[in-house]
Amino acid sequence: MNNPFVLGAIPPGAPFCNRSKELKELMSYSESNANVVLYSPRRYGKTSLTKRVQSILVDKGFIAIYIDPQACQARLN
């Protein structure tokens, strides 16, 4: 039997349990062009949820850009 849990980046189409309410709310905010802040401890699925919303928006014809601020380095010169 294959392990159903994915370590690392989770593909947008992978199974995603018990987040339908949050997904619906984020889709509504996104389609209304509202700003949203997601806050929770590490490893709670914020990035996976965000990328799922982004994937759905792109399928609907929206332009969605994902930026990871932690991947950016500041240069103080």
Legacy VTK file of the C-alpha trace (Angstrom):
# vtk DataFile Version 3.0
C-alpha trace
ASCII
DATASET POLYDATA
POINTS 77 float
0.000 0.000 0.000
1.319 3.467 -0.911
1.595 6.135 1.777
-1.326 8.605 1.262
0.527 11.423 3.028
2.702 13.705 0.914
5.851 15.230 2.353
7.012 18.492 0.849
4.951 20.423 -1.695
1.387 19.160 -2.021
-0.040 19.239 -5.560
-3.188 21.415 -5.883
-5.296 18.394 -6.924
-4.247 16.177 -3.992
-6.874 15.108 -1.428
-7.584 17.917 1.017
-9.780 17.024 3.972
-12.080 19.125 6.140
-11.292 22.511 4.588
-14.367 23.026 2.397
-15.686 25.916 4.541
-12.332 27.724 4.475
-11.921 27.050 0.758
-15.381 28.475 0.016
-14.693 31.591 2.136
-11.303 32.238 0.531
-12.779 31.803 -2.951
-15.482 34.358 -2.091
-12.917 36.846 -0.756
-10.642 36.310 -3.756
-13.409 36.770 -6.298
-14.419 39.984 -4.463
-10.828 41.281 -4.593
-10.635 41.433 -0.776
-7.466 41.245 1.302
-7.121 38.278 3.652
-4.580 37.300 6.300
-4.174 33.612 7.146
-2.641 33.019 10.537
-1.975 29.690 12.233
0.954 27.632 13.521
3.372 26.000 11.099
2.237 22.878 9.221
-1.504 23.646 9.483
-2.026 23.824 5.705
-2.028 27.549 4.966
0.147 27.202 1.870
-1.789 24.179 0.602
-5.079 26.025 1.055
-3.718 29.122 -0.680
-2.379 27.132 -3.619
-5.696 25.267 -3.939
-7.550 28.600 -4.145
-5.004 29.862 -6.672
-5.469 26.772 -8.841
-9.264 27.127 -8.827
-9.032 30.834 -9.669
-6.713 30.141 -12.615
-9.164 27.502 -13.881
-11.888 30.196 -13.736
-9.774 32.579 -15.825
-8.283 34.745 -13.089
-4.615 35.692 -12.993
-3.156 34.466 -9.697
0.380 35.052 -8.464
1.919 33.313 -5.460
4.813 35.018 -3.691
6.647 33.456 -0.757
8.162 36.331 1.264
10.392 33.942 3.203
12.093 32.958 -0.043
13.124 36.605 -0.603
16.317 37.979 0.835
16.682 41.595 1.868
19.855 43.449 0.939
20.758 46.225 3.311
23.498 48.243 1.608
LINES 1 78
77 0 1 2 3 4 5 6 7 8 9 10 11 12 13 14 15 16 17 18 19 20 21 22 23 24 25 26 27 28 29 30 31 32 33 34 35 36 37 38 39 40 41 42 43 44 45 46 47 48 49 50 51 52 53 54 55 56 57 58 59 60 61 62 63 64 65 66 67 68 69 70 71 72 73 74 75 76
